């Protein structure tokens, strides 16, 4: 379903992704794990046509996303790591606009919006503008929105960041359900190893832009001689803490926060 | 079509919801209209050019549309920083539709804003020469709005942060305003200034507005319509191109 070969992305002198190769099979839940700054998000951005690779090849359901971006986009849905809601619109309007963008017919759209907003306990607040929402509520809305249409491939970039355990549980139950009933292929990243262990069929661990290990959770444990995925992860990527430099987006957000108060 | 409409509607909703901003953006035109309008009035009249308020009102309307169109394009910058841009960029929709919805939405809200300023001008004592002229004036307002909303999109697609926008404001948008003849007549200028004013797209917009509202033409209605129409087409095409190349 997804085939990546020797994928490289450099920004000036910085190499974010340094030649990775992997395959995701149809109907699989594939977890892409790594410390901060390892290249996970950059990889997802290349897979989802937001960035053009420096070199290497990507095939998404048989298509090259950089050559036929529109056809590729018809095949996937994504929940971003960063916020991507319109704060001036209400929760319902954000959902509805997404439905229009993904050509979900009006009737189905109305039904599914109600189901999903109810599932993530936002239905009562559907008429409120997103800017009045708490961080957790925004996150829930973002996930509900990502599940509004049923794509062939679903990308989840750290979807559970900032979610309470209840919502997390809802999310993974729903994702597993989609995977089992509709055969949706799922490509996810997360920092919570227990989640990856719970849902993923296969895992790739990336560090410094390179894939350092691949396999089922069990295989990774055996390979490193550890008894949890968390320990396997630490054994593979070391215990030092990574820092990401703040991009201009983060700086702007900080500035905007200053102005609002 | 549904996508274009949905994104157009988004721009309009955002505009209608930011009432404080609507009022705030009336401040600058009001200053030009009232302070300059009445302040320079006596000198202008002594120079034999007639009523300055009548003269400057179409220029102030043009200015309002210029600024609010360019700002709507810069909205792209905010959407980029707050992430909503990504949501539209990964959608299975041709980017040209996304660009069209946004740009037309931006043009529409600038037209609202321009109309609001027109009403304020009327209250301040501005008198168009006839009713037909007002309709022609609205057509010119719409054209100016489309031209600069498209230019705003081109700019917004290329900008990464707010500092870049300041640069564009000071070295592109302000000169476009000051060279457009919004504040002074374009006849009998020094040669260098004559050349620059003729290169300024807004000159044709302001001339069209002034012609339509108070029947004072510098270039003439055909030239104004032709230049603005061609520029709108070119800027929309360039905007679509710029938009299709955006990476996050």
Interface residues (C-beta under 8 A of the other chain):
Chain A: X45 X48 X49 X50 X51 X52 X70 X73 X74 X76 X78 X80 X82 X83 X84 X85 X86 X87 X88 X89 X93 X96 X97 X98 X100 X101 X102 X103 X129 X248 X249 X251 X252 X253 X255 X256
Chain B: X2 X3 X6 X7 X10 X13 X14 X17 X18 X79 X80 X81 X82 X83 X84 X85 X86 X87 X88 X89 X90 X91 X92 X93 X94 X160 X161 X162 X247 X248
